[in-house]
Amino acid sequence: MYYAIISEDVEGSLPLRAESRPAHIERLKQLKDEGRLLVAGPHPALDTPEPGDAGFTGSLVVAEFDSLASAQDWADADPYVDAGVYQKVTVKPFKAVLP
């Protein structure tokens, strides 16, 4: 089943993101290589794909896991969590309907 991992950044997270981004992206690439990643990306703080110094307000990952517990475990091990990027992470079951 798919699960949505919805993360909210702490204020001023851009330097923390930059520092831990390579490890964060590597985990996402692994999900993609396993055919389990539906979509992933950040929420820009401004209404533009490149928000510059304004940074990001959070992230969304939708991926396939065996259970809610395994999705939560994966989310808890995110390098952005260890780096203090996220102030809150919510994991929910997700049903893909369209397209």
C-alpha positions as MATLAB code, in Angstrom:
seq = 'MYYAIISEDVEGSLPLRAESRPAHIERLKQLKDEGRLLVAGPHPALDTPEPGDAGFTGSLVVAEFDSLASAQDWADADPYVDAGVYQKVTVKPFKAVLP';
ca = [
       0.000    0.000    0.000;
       1.052    3.586   -0.527;
       1.709    5.939    2.384;
       2.002    9.733    2.391;
       4.814   11.133    4.492;
       4.013   14.792    5.108;
       6.779   16.752    6.796;
       6.839   20.326    8.078;
      10.127   22.205    8.336;
      11.390   24.234   11.254;
      11.810   27.955   10.619;
      15.039   28.710    8.762;
      15.621   25.110    7.683;
      17.518   25.854    4.456;
      21.065   25.457    5.878;
      20.040   22.236    7.642;
      18.520   20.922    4.416;
      21.649   21.697    2.418;
      23.865   19.839    4.848;
      21.864   16.597    4.865;
      20.338   16.685    1.357;
      22.691   14.136   -0.277;
      21.796   11.425    2.251;
      18.095   12.337    2.050;
      18.105   12.097   -1.767;
      20.002    8.808   -1.697;
      17.218    7.182    0.340;
      14.624    8.461   -2.113;
      16.639    7.103   -5.048;
      16.668    3.704   -3.354;
      12.849    3.728   -3.111;
      12.696    4.747   -6.791;
      15.103    1.992   -7.829;
      12.926   -0.511   -5.958;
       9.854    0.735   -7.857;
       8.180    1.926   -4.644;
       8.295    5.729   -5.030;
       5.212    7.419   -6.461;
       6.270   11.053   -5.892;
       8.577   13.093   -3.669;
       9.534   16.713   -3.308;
       9.653   19.823   -1.158;
       7.052   22.543   -0.616;
       8.621   25.867   -1.703;
       8.081   28.725    0.760;
       7.194   30.989   -2.181;
       4.921   30.376   -5.157;
       7.828   29.442   -7.414;
       9.800   26.252   -8.072;
      13.021   28.018   -7.015;
      12.322   29.957   -3.788;
      15.953   30.989   -3.230;
      16.758   32.039    0.334;
      13.087   31.671    1.348;
      13.654   27.923    1.248;
      11.013   25.318    1.857;
       8.229   24.718    4.363;
       8.211   20.937    4.248;
       8.205   17.858    2.055;
       5.914   15.197    0.663;
       6.857   11.600   -0.074;
       4.329    9.078   -1.356;
       5.773    5.580   -1.494;
       4.838    1.942   -1.124;
       5.528    0.172    2.167;
       4.405   -3.131    3.704;
       2.606   -1.402    6.569;
       2.013    1.881    8.326;
       4.626    0.850   10.877;
       7.277    0.277    8.197;
       6.427    3.622    6.563;
       6.753    5.341    9.950;
      10.079    3.610   10.602;
      11.359    4.772    7.209;
      10.196    8.343    7.904;
      11.762    8.339   11.363;
      15.145    7.367    9.862;
      15.195   10.250    7.365;
      18.450   12.241    7.540;
      16.353   15.418    7.645;
      14.876   14.208   10.946;
      18.356   13.667   12.412;
      19.492   17.078   11.131;
      16.541   18.870   12.748;
      14.984   19.994    9.440;
      11.515   18.763   10.343;
       9.423   19.963   13.259;
       6.606   17.510   12.478;
       6.216   14.363   10.368;
       2.846   12.749    9.676;
       2.503    9.353    8.008;
      -0.871    8.336    6.559;
      -2.167    5.588    4.285;
      -2.661    6.883    0.725;
      -4.940    5.506   -1.970;
      -3.817    6.429   -5.483;
      -6.924    6.961   -7.632;
      -5.859    9.183  -10.561;
      -4.368    9.432  -13.095;
];
